[in-house]
């Protein structure tokens, strides 16, 4: 069975398992003894509440970065789904009490956080925690929350929302009127708590046994840096070119971890390099990192790799620091002696901003590599491509041979969207276009 077939089957399996878990309480709570004398709308409201509870709980698994779960889809799609399903669960959480209030307006007194019943108060706590969770995620920049503070609050509000909802369900008691039903929900909540405990303590303990040491911090063009690390007392990470890892400084228990693409060759696990651009609080200080500093890596992750998309040749299209996974792919192919044709289309503001440009010139002599620079602000004497990577530029520079190439795009979100549309307009099949996005918040 081929790798692609196994990955597709794994993807179907996880989807089916997710649906089964989300809908499982509907079967459990409505089995005998089931409540009677309740109309359709009340039952629908309760169903929405239970589905939302399960969806929200499974968010802990979705963001846990279990490799077997993420590989079939790509972690970018997993993270996008995490955000989208949070809104879906939130809608169900709101609709749940709204239906009850429409059917029985007198229940509005239960919305008083200082009155009502114990069950309604715990339900209100869960709802408020969820609202706080959503607001701090949607408006993190406006609230001026650092990534570290946001992540800590995210975990705290998530736990409060989940367990307050569980207490609310148990106190209402109508659908948990047996030890089996109550035990099912308690077991689910306990399992999700174990996932969180593993993420915050179990995984860091494993990482603690596999430290790395910074061996070089080198300035690249365009306010970018190469950070090189080497494993201490172990063999290091085996990764596919184009993948990435989360990097944490000094202690794996810190919430201050950040994802960076490998920029080194996958054939050299004894020295791992990351291309990092100054874009925020953490990355703006990356140049201050001192060789000898102990760091920890969690990974590898991602499905953005030439190793996973075999083709007769490749077209790599990079914007800005999107060159990092591309240079990893190019270096790896060169170290393997791979002679398949590779074209790199590299969009930057100026040639001085083109990170790894010197290394690219050297790599041309080791493989069938063609580099096309597209400059937003070219010098007067520039005779190459100018402006943005548009459909006109692509029509001029794309290979005219008949072999089928795979296309990889990496860069800022708007650039990736524009290049994808341009490639489709040029007649490139959608299945040949590969991207990975990292919008975490």
C-alpha positions as CSV (number, residue, x, y, z in Angstrom):
1,X,0.0,0.0,0.0
2,X,1.5,3.4,-1.0
3,X,2.2,6.2,1.4
4,X,-0.5,8.5,-0.2
5,X,-3.1,5.7,0.2
6,X,-2.2,5.1,3.8
7,X,-2.3,8.8,4.5
8,X,-5.7,9.1,2.9
9,X,-7.1,6.2,4.8
10,X,-5.7,7.6,8.0
11,X,-7.4,10.9,7.2
12,X,-10.8,9.2,6.7
13,X,-10.3,7.2,10.0
14,X,-9.6,10.3,12.1
15,X,-12.6,12.2,10.6
16,X,-15.0,9.2,11.3
17,X,-13.6,8.9,14.8
18,X,-14.1,12.6,15.4
19,X,-17.7,12.5,14.3
20,X,-18.4,9.4,16.4
21,X,-17.0,11.0,19.5
22,X,-18.8,14.3,19.0
23,X,-22.2,12.5,18.5
24,X,-21.6,9.8,21.2
25,X,-23.3,11.6,24.1
26,X,-26.6,11.8,22.0
27,X,-26.7,8.0,22.1
28,X,-25.5,7.6,25.7
29,X,-27.8,10.2,27.4
30,X,-30.9,9.3,25.5
31,X,-30.7,5.6,26.2
32,X,-32.9,4.1,28.9
33,X,-33.8,5.5,31.3
34,X,-34.6,8.4,29.0
35,X,-36.5,11.5,30.1
36,X,-40.1,11.8,28.8
37,X,-42.6,14.6,28.2
38,X,-40.1,17.0,26.6
39,X,-40.9,18.5,23.2
40,X,-38.6,18.5,20.1
41,X,-37.2,22.0,20.6
42,X,-36.1,21.3,24.2
43,X,-34.5,18.1,23.0
44,X,-32.8,19.9,20.1
45,X,-31.4,22.5,22.5
46,X,-30.0,19.8,24.8
47,X,-28.5,18.0,21.8
48,X,-26.7,21.3,20.7
49,X,-25.4,21.6,24.2
50,X,-23.9,18.1,24.3
51,X,-22.4,18.4,20.8
52,X,-20.8,21.7,21.7
53,X,-19.4,20.2,24.9
54,X,-17.8,17.3,23.0
55,X,-16.5,19.6,20.3
56,X,-15.0,22.0,22.8
57,X,-13.3,19.1,24.7
58,X,-11.8,17.6,21.6
59,X,-10.1,21.0,20.9
60,X,-7.4,19.8,23.4
61,X,-6.7,16.8,21.1
62,X,-6.8,19.0,17.9
63,X,-4.1,21.4,19.2
64,X,-2.0,18.6,20.8
65,X,0.1,18.2,17.6
66,X,0.0,14.5,17.7
67,X,1.9,13.6,14.5
68,X,-0.3,10.7,13.5
69,X,-3.3,13.0,13.6
70,X,-1.7,16.0,11.8
71,X,0.2,14.2,8.9
72,X,-2.9,13.3,6.8
73,X,-4.0,16.9,6.6
74,X,-1.1,19.2,7.4
75,X,-0.9,21.0,10.7
76,X,-2.0,24.3,9.0
77,X,-5.4,22.8,8.2
78,X,-5.6,21.4,11.7
79,X,-5.0,24.8,13.2
80,X,-7.5,26.4,10.9
81,X,-10.1,23.8,11.8
82,X,-9.3,24.4,15.5
83,X,-10.3,28.1,15.1
84,X,-13.3,27.4,12.9
85,X,-14.8,24.7,15.0
86,X,-14.4,26.9,18.1
87,X,-16.8,29.4,16.5
88,X,-19.2,26.5,15.6
89,X,-19.1,25.2,19.1
90,X,-19.6,28.8,20.4
91,X,-22.7,29.2,18.2
92,X,-24.2,26.0,19.6
93,X,-23.4,27.0,23.2
94,X,-25.3,30.3,22.6
95,X,-28.2,28.6,20.7
96,X,-28.6,26.0,23.5
97,X,-30.1,28.5,26.1
98,X,-31.7,30.7,23.5
99,X,-34.0,27.9,22.4
100,X,-34.9,27.2,26.0
101,X,-35.7,30.8,26.7
102,X,-37.8,31.1,23.5
103,X,-39.8,28.0,24.5
104,X,-40.1,29.0,28.2
105,X,-39.6,32.8,28.7
106,X,-39.8,32.5,32.5
107,X,-36.4,30.8,32.5
108,X,-34.8,34.2,31.9
109,X,-34.4,34.5,35.6
110,X,-31.7,31.7,35.4
111,X,-29.5,34.2,33.5
112,X,-28.9,36.1,36.7
113,X,-25.4,35.0,37.8
114,X,-26.2,35.8,41.4
115,X,-29.6,34.0,41.4
116,X,-31.0,31.1,39.5
117,X,-29.9,27.6,40.4
118,X,-26.5,26.0,41.0
119,X,-26.8,24.4,37.6
120,X,-27.6,27.7,35.8
121,X,-24.7,29.5,37.7
122,X,-22.2,26.9,36.5
123,X,-23.6,27.1,33.0
124,X,-23.1,30.9,33.1
125,X,-19.5,30.4,34.3
126,X,-18.8,28.2,31.4
127,X,-20.4,30.6,28.9
128,X,-18.4,33.6,30.3
129,X,-15.1,31.6,30.2
130,X,-15.8,30.7,26.6
131,X,-16.6,34.4,25.8
132,X,-13.3,35.4,27.4
133,X,-11.5,32.7,25.5
134,X,-12.8,34.0,22.2
135,X,-12.3,37.7,22.9
136,X,-8.7,37.2,24.0
137,X,-8.0,35.2,20.8
138,X,-9.8,37.5,18.4
139,X,-8.4,40.8,19.9
140,X,-5.1,39.7,21.3
141,X,-3.3,42.5,19.5
142,X,-5.8,45.1,20.6
143,X,-5.6,43.9,24.2
144,X,-1.8,44.0,23.8
145,X,-1.4,40.5,25.1
146,X,1.9,38.9,24.5
147,X,1.9,35.5,22.9
148,X,3.0,33.9,26.3
149,X,0.2,35.6,28.3
150,X,-2.4,34.8,25.6
151,X,-1.4,31.2,25.6
152,X,-1.6,30.9,29.4
153,X,-5.0,32.6,29.5
154,X,-6.1,30.4,26.6
155,X,-5.4,27.2,28.6
156,X,-7.0,28.6,31.8
157,X,-10.2,29.8,30.2
158,X,-10.5,26.5,28.3
159,X,-10.2,24.4,31.4
160,X,-12.8,26.6,33.3
161,X,-15.2,26.5,30.4
162,X,-15.0,22.7,30.0
163,X,-15.3,21.8,33.7
164,X,-17.9,24.4,34.4
165,X,-20.0,22.9,31.6
166,X,-19.5,19.4,33.0
167,X,-20.7,20.5,36.4
168,X,-23.7,22.3,34.8
169,X,-24.6,19.1,33.0
170,X,-24.3,16.9,36.1
171,X,-26.3,19.3,38.3
172,X,-29.1,19.5,35.8
173,X,-29.1,15.7,36.0
174,X,-32.0,15.1,33.6
175,X,-29.8,13.4,31.0
176,X,-27.2,11.9,33.5
177,X,-29.7,10.0,35.6
178,X,-27.5,6.9,35.8
179,X,-24.0,6.1,36.8
180,X,-23.2,5.0,33.2
181,X,-24.3,8.3,31.7
182,X,-22.5,10.4,34.3
183,X,-19.5,8.2,34.2
184,X,-19.2,8.6,30.4
185,X,-19.1,12.4,30.6
186,X,-16.7,12.3,33.5
187,X,-14.4,9.9,31.7
188,X,-14.4,12.2,28.6
189,X,-13.5,15.2,30.7
190,X,-10.8,13.3,32.5
191,X,-9.3,12.1,29.2
192,X,-9.2,15.7,27.8
193,X,-7.6,16.8,31.1
194,X,-5.0,14.0,30.7
195,X,-4.2,15.4,27.2
196,X,-3.7,18.8,28.6
197,X,-1.5,17.5,31.4
198,X,0.6,15.6,28.8
199,X,1.0,18.7,26.8
200,X,2.1,20.9,29.7
201,X,4.1,18.3,31.7
202,X,4.5,14.9,30.0
203,X,5.8,16.1,26.7
204,X,8.2,18.7,28.3
205,X,9.6,15.9,30.5
206,X,10.4,13.9,27.4
207,X,11.9,16.9,25.7
208,X,14.0,17.5,28.8
209,X,15.9,14.3,27.9
210,X,16.7,15.6,24.4
211,X,18.3,19.0,24.7
212,X,20.0,21.0,22.0
213,X,22.7,23.6,22.1
214,X,23.0,26.8,20.0
215,X,26.2,26.6,18.1
216,X,25.9,29.6,15.7
217,X,23.7,32.7,15.2
218,X,24.5,34.1,11.8
219,X,23.0,37.3,10.3
220,X,21.4,36.8,6.8
221,X,20.1,39.4,4.4
222,X,16.7,41.1,5.0
223,X,16.7,41.3,8.8
224,X,16.9,37.5,8.9
225,X,19.0,35.1,11.0
226,X,20.2,31.5,10.8
227,X,20.1,29.8,14.2
228,X,22.1,26.6,14.2
229,X,21.7,24.0,17.0
230,X,23.2,20.6,17.6
231,X,21.8,17.7,19.7
232,X,23.3,17.1,23.1
233,X,23.6,13.4,24.0
234,X,21.3,12.1,21.3
235,X,21.0,11.7,17.6
236,X,18.8,14.7,16.9
237,X,15.6,15.1,14.8
238,X,15.1,13.3,11.5
239,X,13.0,15.6,9.4
240,X,11.8,15.9,5.8
241,X,12.9,19.0,3.9
242,X,10.2,21.7,4.3
243,X,9.1,20.6,7.8
244,X,9.3,22.7,10.9
245,X,9.6,22.4,14.7
246,X,8.6,24.4,17.8
247,X,11.6,25.9,19.5
248,X,11.7,26.7,23.2
249,X,14.6,28.4,25.0
250,X,16.2,27.2,28.2
251,X,13.3,25.1,29.5
252,X,10.7,22.9,27.7
253,X,8.1,23.8,30.3
254,X,7.9,27.4,29.1
255,X,4.8,28.5,27.1
256,X,7.2,30.7,25.1
257,X,7.6,28.3,22.1
258,X,7.6,29.3,18.5
259,X,7.4,27.4,15.2
260,X,10.2,27.8,12.7
261,X,11.0,26.0,9.4
262,X,14.2,24.0,9.1
263,X,16.5,25.7,6.6
264,X,19.2,23.1,6.7
265,X,19.6,19.9,4.8
266,X,17.6,16.9,6.0
267,X,20.7,14.9,5.3
268,X,22.5,16.5,8.2
269,X,20.5,15.9,11.4
270,X,23.7,16.5,13.5
271,X,23.3,20.2,12.7
272,X,19.9,21.7,12.5
273,X,19.4,25.2,11.2
274,X,16.4,27.6,11.2
275,X,15.8,30.6,9.1
276,X,14.2,33.3,11.3
277,X,13.1,36.8,10.3
278,X,12.6,39.7,12.8
279,X,8.9,40.0,12.8
280,X,7.8,40.2,16.5
281,X,8.8,40.4,20.2
282,X,10.6,37.1,20.2
283,X,12.1,37.2,16.7
284,X,13.3,40.8,17.1
285,X,15.6,39.5,19.9
286,X,16.8,36.4,18.1
287,X,20.1,38.0,17.2
288,X,20.9,38.3,20.9
289,X,20.8,34.5,21.3
290,X,24.2,33.4,22.6
291,X,26.0,30.3,21.4
292,X,25.9,27.7,24.1
293,X,22.3,28.5,25.1
294,X,20.3,25.3,25.7
295,X,17.1,25.0,23.6
296,X,14.5,22.3,23.1
297,X,12.7,21.3,19.9
298,X,9.3,19.7,19.5
299,X,8.7,18.1,16.1
300,X,9.1,17.7,13.2
301,X,5.7,18.8,11.9
302,X,4.2,19.6,8.6
303,X,3.3,18.0,5.2
304,X,5.0,20.7,3.1
305,X,7.8,18.7,1.6
306,X,9.2,17.4,-1.7
307,X,9.6,14.1,0.0
308,X,5.8,13.8,0.2
309,X,5.1,15.0,-3.3
310,X,7.3,13.0,-5.7
311,X,7.4,14.6,-9.2
312,X,9.7,14.9,-12.2
313,X,10.7,18.4,-11.1
314,X,9.7,21.2,-8.8
315,X,8.8,24.9,-8.8
316,X,9.4,26.6,-5.5
317,X,7.8,30.1,-5.0
318,X,8.9,32.0,-2.0
319,X,8.2,35.4,-0.5
320,X,10.3,36.9,2.3
321,X,11.2,34.4,5.0
322,X,9.2,31.8,3.1
323,X,12.5,31.0,1.6
324,X,13.4,28.9,4.7
325,X,11.6,25.7,3.9
326,X,12.6,26.2,0.2
327,X,16.3,26.4,1.0
328,X,16.0,23.2,3.1
329,X,14.4,21.4,0.1
330,X,17.1,22.7,-2.2
331,X,20.0,21.8,0.1
332,X,18.6,18.4,0.7
333,X,18.2,17.6,-3.0
334,X,21.7,18.9,-3.6
335,X,23.2,16.7,-0.8
336,X,21.4,13.7,-2.3
337,X,22.8,14.3,-5.7
338,X,19.3,14.7,-7.1
339,X,19.4,15.9,-10.7
340,X,15.7,16.7,-11.2
341,X,15.1,20.3,-12.4
342,X,14.2,22.8,-9.7
343,X,13.1,26.4,-10.3
344,X,13.0,28.9,-7.4
345,X,10.9,32.0,-7.9
346,X,11.9,34.3,-5.1
347,X,10.0,37.6,-4.4
348,X,11.7,40.2,-2.2
349,X,11.7,44.0,-1.9
350,X,15.4,44.3,-3.0
351,X,18.2,42.0,-3.9
352,X,19.9,43.0,-0.6
353,X,16.8,41.6,1.2
354,X,17.1,38.1,-0.5
355,X,18.1,35.8,2.4
356,X,20.4,32.9,1.5
357,X,21.2,34.4,-1.9
358,X,24.9,33.6,-1.7
359,X,24.1,30.0,-0.8
360,X,21.7,29.7,-3.7
361,X,24.5,30.8,-6.1
362,X,26.7,28.1,-4.7
363,X,24.0,25.5,-5.0
364,X,23.4,26.1,-8.7
365,X,26.7,24.3,-9.3
366,X,25.6,21.2,-7.5
367,X,22.1,20.6,-9.0
368,X,19.8,21.6,-11.8
369,X,18.7,24.8,-10.1
370,X,17.3,27.9,-11.7
371,X,16.7,31.0,-9.6
372,X,14.4,33.8,-10.7
373,X,14.4,36.9,-8.5
374,X,11.3,39.2,-8.6
375,X,12.1,42.5,-7.0
376,X,9.6,45.1,-5.7
377,X,12.3,47.9,-5.7
378,X,14.8,46.9,-8.3
379,X,17.9,49.0,-9.0
380,X,18.0,51.0,-12.2
381,X,20.3,48.5,-14.0
382,X,18.1,45.5,-13.1
383,X,17.1,43.4,-16.1
384,X,15.2,40.7,-14.3
385,X,11.6,40.5,-13.2
386,X,10.1,43.4,-11.3
387,X,7.1,44.0,-9.0
388,X,5.1,41.1,-7.7
389,X,4.8,37.5,-8.6
390,X,1.9,37.9,-10.9
391,X,0.3,35.7,-13.6
392,X,2.3,37.7,-16.2
393,X,5.5,37.0,-14.5
394,X,4.7,33.3,-14.1
395,X,3.8,33.0,-17.8
396,X,7.2,34.4,-18.7
397,X,9.3,32.4,-16.4
398,X,7.6,29.0,-15.8
399,X,9.3,26.0,-17.5
400,X,7.9,25.2,-20.9
401,X,8.9,21.6,-20.9
402,X,6.2,18.9,-20.8
403,X,7.2,17.2,-17.5
404,X,4.8,17.5,-14.7
405,X,6.2,19.5,-11.8
406,X,5.0,20.0,-8.3
407,X,4.5,23.6,-7.1
408,X,5.3,24.8,-3.5
409,X,4.3,28.2,-2.3
410,X,5.5,29.8,1.0
411,X,5.3,33.4,2.2
412,X,2.9,36.0,3.6
413,X,-0.7,35.0,3.4
414,X,-1.8,37.5,0.8
415,X,1.1,36.6,-1.4
416,X,0.3,32.9,-1.2
417,X,-3.3,33.6,-2.1
418,X,-2.3,35.7,-5.1
419,X,0.3,33.2,-6.4
420,X,-2.1,30.3,-6.1
421,X,-4.7,32.2,-8.2
422,X,-2.0,33.1,-10.7
423,X,-0.9,29.4,-11.0
424,X,-4.4,28.2,-11.6
425,X,-4.9,30.9,-14.2
426,X,-1.7,29.6,-15.9
427,X,-3.3,26.1,-16.1
428,X,-1.5,24.4,-13.2
429,X,-3.7,21.7,-11.7
430,X,-4.9,22.4,-8.2
431,X,-3.5,19.0,-7.0
432,X,0.0,20.1,-8.1
433,X,-0.1,23.2,-5.8
434,X,1.1,22.8,-2.2
435,X,1.1,25.3,0.6
436,X,1.2,25.5,4.4
437,X,-0.1,28.4,6.5
438,X,0.8,29.3,10.1
439,X,-1.8,31.7,11.5
440,X,-1.8,30.5,15.1
441,X,-3.9,33.2,16.7
